[in-house]
Amino acid sequence: MAGQAARTGGEWLVDALQAEGVRHVFGIPGVHNLAIY
């Protein structure tokens, strides 16, 4: 990965959801999901 920034879990998650055709995501904001990002 020379010259590339490490990707976050959030970026991987968004890519996976887009690949599956997901257009809307609903959730409960809070600290319980901060580890993803």
OpenMM code with the backbone's topology and positions (N, CA, C; nanometers):
from openmm import Vec3, app, unit

residues = "MET ALA GLY GLN ALA ALA ARG THR GLY GLY GLU TRP LEU VAL ASP ALA LEU GLN ALA GLU GLY VAL ARG HIS VAL PHE GLY ILE PRO GLY VAL HIS ASN LEU ALA ILE TYR".split()
positions = [
    Vec3(0.0826, -0.1197, 0.0000),
    Vec3(0.0000, 0.0000, 0.0000),
    Vec3(0.0864, 0.1252, 0.0000),
    Vec3(0.1956, 0.1219, -0.0659),
    Vec3(0.2826, 0.2390, -0.0700),
    Vec3(0.2118, 0.3529, -0.1419),
    Vec3(0.2068, 0.4675, -0.0776),
    Vec3(0.1438, 0.5848, -0.1378),
    Vec3(-0.0066, 0.5914, -0.1210),
    Vec3(-0.0663, 0.4933, -0.0552),
    Vec3(-0.2106, 0.4932, -0.0355),
    Vec3(-0.2428, 0.5047, 0.1128),
    Vec3(-0.3461, 0.5801, 0.1412),
    Vec3(-0.3916, 0.5915, 0.2803),
    Vec3(-0.4717, 0.4663, 0.3164),
    Vec3(-0.4637, 0.4248, 0.4402),
    Vec3(-0.5419, 0.3100, 0.4867),
    Vec3(-0.6898, 0.3452, 0.4832),
    Vec3(-0.7714, 0.2503, 0.4442),
    Vec3(-0.9161, 0.2723, 0.4387),
    Vec3(-0.9774, 0.2412, 0.5743),
    Vec3(-1.0821, 0.3127, 0.6058),
    Vec3(-1.1519, 0.2901, 0.7320),
    Vec3(-1.2585, 0.1819, 0.7136),
    Vec3(-1.3056, 0.1297, 0.8268),
    Vec3(-1.4143, 0.0331, 0.8218),
    Vec3(-1.5399, 0.0921, 0.7606),
    Vec3(-1.5620, 0.2206, 0.7850),
    Vec3(-1.6781, 0.2883, 0.7272),
    Vec3(-1.6729, 0.2908, 0.5753),
    Vec3(-1.5534, 0.3122, 0.5208),
    Vec3(-1.5373, 0.3134, 0.3751),
    Vec3(-1.5632, 0.1750, 0.3157),
    Vec3(-1.5130, 0.0705, 0.3820),
    Vec3(-1.5392, -0.0666, 0.3370),
    Vec3(-1.6889, -0.0967, 0.3434),
    Vec3(-1.7533, -0.0525, 0.4511),
    Vec3(-1.8965, -0.0768, 0.4690),
    Vec3(-1.9776, -0.0097, 0.3591),
    Vec3(-1.9474, 0.1157, 0.3292),
    Vec3(-2.0195, 0.1886, 0.2242),
    Vec3(-2.0008, 0.1198, 0.0895),
    Vec3(-1.8799, 0.0790, 0.0576),
    Vec3(-1.8549, 0.0093, -0.0689),
    Vec3(-1.9368, -0.1190, -0.0786),
    Vec3(-1.9428, -0.1952, 0.0299),
    Vec3(-2.0182, -0.3204, 0.0301),
    Vec3(-2.1676, -0.2948, 0.0136),
    Vec3(-2.2194, -0.1948, 0.0821),
    Vec3(-2.3620, -0.1626, 0.0708),
    Vec3(-2.3958, -0.1149, -0.0701),
    Vec3(-2.3107, -0.0320, -0.1291),
    Vec3(-2.3337, 0.0147, -0.2657),
    Vec3(-2.3292, -0.1012, -0.3647),
    Vec3(-2.2380, -0.1946, -0.3451),
    Vec3(-2.2271, -0.3103, -0.4339),
    Vec3(-2.3536, -0.3957, -0.4304),
    Vec3(-2.4239, -0.3943, -0.3180),
    Vec3(-2.5485, -0.4699, -0.3034),
    Vec3(-2.6710, -0.3896, -0.3454),
    Vec3(-2.6512, -0.2654, -0.3881),
    Vec3(-2.7630, -0.1836, -0.4347),
    Vec3(-2.8392, -0.1125, -0.3242),
    Vec3(-2.7827, -0.1073, -0.2050),
    Vec3(-2.8491, -0.0397, -0.0931),
    Vec3(-2.8466, 0.1107, -0.1170),
    Vec3(-2.9616, 0.1742, -0.1074),
    Vec3(-2.9704, 0.3186, -0.1289),
    Vec3(-2.9986, 0.3958, -0.0015),
    Vec3(-3.0591, 0.3319, 0.0971),
    Vec3(-3.0946, 0.3992, 0.2219),
    Vec3(-3.0519, 0.3127, 0.3399),
    Vec3(-2.9992, 0.3778, 0.4411),
    Vec3(-2.9597, 0.3081, 0.5630),
    Vec3(-3.0179, 0.3846, 0.6810),
    Vec3(-3.0831, 0.3142, 0.7697),
    Vec3(-3.1415, 0.3753, 0.8879),
    Vec3(-3.0696, 0.3218, 1.0106),
    Vec3(-3.0550, 0.4028, 1.1093),
    Vec3(-2.9882, 0.3575, 1.2297),
    Vec3(-3.0144, 0.4520, 1.3451),
    Vec3(-2.9564, 0.4192, 1.4560),
    Vec3(-2.9677, 0.5015, 1.5760),
    Vec3(-2.8310, 0.5644, 1.6007),
    Vec3(-2.8192, 0.6969, 1.5880),
    Vec3(-2.6893, 0.7598, 1.6104),
    Vec3(-2.6448, 0.7458, 1.7553),
    Vec3(-2.5171, 0.7308, 1.7728),
    Vec3(-2.4628, 0.7188, 1.9072),
    Vec3(-2.3226, 0.6622, 1.9045),
    Vec3(-2.2692, 0.6428, 2.0217),
    Vec3(-2.1311, 0.5976, 2.0320),
    Vec3(-2.1151, 0.4474, 2.0091),
    Vec3(-2.2229, 0.3715, 2.0098),
    Vec3(-2.2128, 0.2263, 1.9970),
    Vec3(-2.1605, 0.1820, 1.8607),
    Vec3(-2.1660, 0.2668, 1.7583),
    Vec3(-2.1175, 0.2279, 1.6259),
    Vec3(-1.9953, 0.3075, 1.5814),
    Vec3(-1.9322, 0.3814, 1.6695),
    Vec3(-1.8146, 0.4600, 1.6325),
    Vec3(-1.6969, 0.3729, 1.5907),
    Vec3(-1.6887, 0.2515, 1.6393),
    Vec3(-1.5762, 0.1642, 1.6043),
    Vec3(-1.5724, 0.1326, 1.4546),
    Vec3(-1.6851, 0.1407, 1.3875),
    Vec3(-1.6887, 0.1146, 1.2434),
    Vec3(-1.6074, 0.2187, 1.1684),
    Vec3(-1.6132, 0.3421, 1.2154),
    Vec3(-1.5508, 0.4517, 1.1414),
    Vec3(-1.4096, 0.4726, 1.1869),
] * unit.nanometer
topology = app.Topology()
chain = topology.addChain("A")
for resn in residues:
    res = topology.addResidue(resn, chain)
    for name in ("N", "CA", "C"):
        topology.addAtom(name, app.Element.getBySymbol(name[0]), res)
